[in-house]
Each structure stands twice: as structure tokens, then as C-alpha cells.
Amino acid sequence: MALINENFLKLKAGYLFPEIARRVKAFTDENPAAAQRLIRCGIGDVTEALPEAVRGAMHKAVDEMGDRGTFKGYGPEQGYEFLRKAIAEHDFQARGMTIQADEVFISDGSKCDTGNILDIFGRGNKIAITDPVYPVYVDTNVMNGNTGEADESGAYAGLTYLKCTPANGFVPEIPVERLDLVYLCYPNNPTGAVATREQLEAWVAYALKNDTIILYDAAYEAFIRDPKLPRSIFEIDGARDCAMEFRSFSKNGGFTGMRCAFVVIPKTLMGRTTAGARQPVHPLWSRRHSTKFNGASYIVQKGAEALYSDEGRSQVKALVEHYMGNAALLVKACRDAGLAVYGGENAPYVWVQCPAGISSWQMFDKMLNEANVVITPGSGFGSAGEGYFRISAFNSRANVEEVCKRIKALAK
Ligand SMILES: *Cc1c(COP(=O)(O)O)cnc(C)c1O
């Protein structure tokens, strides 16, 4: 019989979203009437239609595929030049960063990128994640054999957990020990927190001093509205030598079902061999990407490119304003209900403290049973998330207004 990768057996069985789905199903099976009233604010998935600029560009691309003269087969693994150039120019160069098109790798999603990136790193690295955290970073490290077993609280041996609390604004303090890899995600899922320029400068200084690589997930960059906040780690001097950045069109362009994202790996970013030789990581990812990936679809890349047109940019802005309008309503409703609320100002997630003595899952059940609203229990994102819940602002305005009413009613 074939040996399996036993690291998979270390994974905690009750992965967050299946457990939510199980409880929602049990509730709706028992309460078919209440099921009609159910509003889902659980999973962070967009709800609004694809921007018109994207649809137009894709229709055109489909027609190109229908003509022998303009038909396209396999594209470049790293992504089409037109999209890599648009990204480098609009997202980075126009904002004073020196990222070049050939430092951008197009993919079919940041979930895959943040997981697959471990292919190019060796064993024995000291790896840190925040707590609470986007579960993908943790589980992919478990699968790769970078951890031991999980303890009672769900924390894996061998991983360093950086606690995020109201006291540090949900941005971890600079650690005293040295680390090889640190995952940071700002604007943050699940807490909705943002990192200030000073905080990112401190992290970059730490990384440069300790030869640490920062894996920076900026999937929610488009939701930053405060112009003083950095939208990219590369706005910080020195970040080219210590960071890579993951970006996605999922949340800004509504591409969760379309699948298109990218990672920026500066050519100056270095790792080391066991023998101690410095080695750039860009060629390693290039090789990995070309070997295991055959490129995102031409049609989808044409759609993504259209997000950078004048029309596309104003349509993205309208989408962001819609979701952030929702977030503002949710923040206000929770505050009016007497709850302590974080996030929701530069991120589409509202992070709410449960009333005293109520756990995350108890709050989940209460919201489900009494308000017929599905939220995400904070403890599902790590033990530091216990006592909190996340409300997603990805919804229709009508649903959000109804959720706000129910939160207020629940507080009475
Ligand atoms: C949604 C999300 C992404 C984007 O994932 P895709 O695979 O590109 O859809 C990346 N990171 C975080 C933290 C997210 O919440």
C-alpha cells in the first residue's frame, strides 16, 4: 500500500467553515420557517456583480478565442505581459515603488499562492503567524511538515504564534527571537485591522536585521481609505530585500469565482542554502510556477486587465464604497448594541467582542438561533480569536440593514 503524507493527519478535523455549514444545516433542517429569514455574513465572499468593464473585456476575449487568427492556447506561465505591466504600473510604479513587471507572477488565486509558496522554502525554518489568522497559512505549513501536533487549544508545535489583541491594535509586537518566515496580512482578515506605516517600518527593520522574509498578504488593499496608511509593504524602504506580497482580484474586482491573483517577488529577495550561500528566491518561484502551473486563463487575465482602465477603476471604487458602506452600518449597529467593535474602517470585516462570559461559538449559536444571522466565530481563526466574532460586510445593502435591525433587537 502507498504511504500517505501523515502530516495531513495532524490537521484539526473541525475546520471552521465545514463546522459552520454543519450547524447552519442542523438549524435550517429543524426550523424550515426561520431558514427563510437566514442571512449569511459568515464566509468572506463577495456578493455584487462583476464590473461591466470586466465583462466587456472578457466578451471581447471570448471572441478572440473564437477566431483562428487570434486564438490563444497555452499562455506564459508567469502571466501575460499586458497584465503584469498594468499591475506594475498602476499598483506600484504610480505610487512610487520600483516593482517591475517581471517581478509579478499571475496565478489563479492567493489562497493557492500563499500555500504553494512553501514549495520553495526548506525544512527547519522558524515560522510565525498571527493569532487570530487566515487558516490557510497554518494548514499549509502543517501539510508541509513544518509543524508538530496540535495541542488542546489547536496551536501546533513548532509554529510561533504572534498574539493580536486590542492592546496592540491587532498588529503583533516585534518579536524578541529571530524568525525566518513571518506571515502578515493587512488589512487583516479576520480582525479588519490595518497596519500603520510605523508598524510596517518596524517589521521591515526587524526583517532586514534578522534575515527574515515577510510574506505579506495584501488581498484587501483596495479597502484602505485612509490615505496615510500603506497599501503595500513595498511602500516601506528596504522591503524589496525582505518581503514578497500577495495580491488578489477576488475582493476588489469581485473575482472570487473568476480566479486571478498575483504575487510580487522582488529580484533582490534572498534566502540561503544549508551551506550558507545567499540565493535569490525569484528564480525558484519562477521555476516552481512554470513546472506546476500552466497560467491563468487568457479570458480571465483580460478581465483583470480591465480593472485598471479608467472605467474599471471607477467601477472597483463603487464596489468598495458599497461594501464599506455596509461595514459602517454594521460597526454602528454593534456599537449601538453596546458591543466593543474593531475593524470595518479600512477593511470589509467587522470584528466584534462577544458580551462578557459568552464564547465565540455560543455567540454563533445565539446569532443563528435568535437573529437567524450567520457570523464567523473568532475562535475558528485561532485561540486569540476566542471571545470575538467576525461579521463580513460582503452583502447586499438590504441584507446588511436587516442584520443591523436584528443586532439591535437582540441587544434589547
Ligand atoms: C480572500 C483572501 C485571499 C484571496 O484569495 P483568492 O484565492 O485569491 O480568492 C487571500 N488572503 C486572504 C487573507 C483572504 O481573505
The ligand as an SDF file (V2000), in Angstrom:
LIG
                    3D

 15 15  0  0  0  0  0  0  0  0999 V2000
   -9.8910   36.2360    0.2330 C   0  0  0  0  0  0  0  0  0  0  0  0
   -8.4990   36.1970    0.6960 C   0  0  0  0  0  0  0  0  0  0  0  0
   -7.4700   35.9890   -0.2070 C   0  0  0  0  0  0  0  0  0  0  0  0
   -7.7370   35.8270   -1.6780 C   0  0  0  0  0  0  0  0  0  0  0  0
   -7.8590   34.5080   -2.0200 O   0  0  0  0  0  0  0  0  0  0  0  0
   -8.0890   34.0820   -3.5350 P   0  0  0  0  0  0  0  0  0  0  0  0
   -7.6160   32.6650   -3.5650 O   0  0  0  0  0  0  0  0  0  0  0  0
   -7.2590   34.9700   -4.3930 O   0  0  0  0  0  0  0  0  0  0  0  0
   -9.5440   34.2020   -3.8030 O   0  0  0  0  0  0  0  0  0  0  0  0
   -6.1650   35.9930    0.2490 C   0  0  0  0  0  0  0  0  0  0  0  0
   -5.8870   36.1920    1.5560 N   0  0  0  0  0  0  0  0  0  0  0  0
   -6.8550   36.4100    2.4420 C   0  0  0  0  0  0  0  0  0  0  0  0
   -6.4860   36.6630    3.8540 C   0  0  0  0  0  0  0  0  0  0  0  0
   -8.1900   36.4040    2.0520 C   0  0  0  0  0  0  0  0  0  0  0  0
   -9.1480   36.6000    2.9470 O   0  0  0  0  0  0  0  0  0  0  0  0
  1  2  1  0
  2  3  1  0
  2 14  2  0
  3  4  1  0
  3 10  2  0
  4  5  1  0
  5  6  1  0
  6  7  2  0
  6  8  1  0
  6  9  1  0
 10 11  1  0
 11 12  2  0
 12 13  1  0
 12 14  1  0
 14 15  1  0
M  END
$$$$
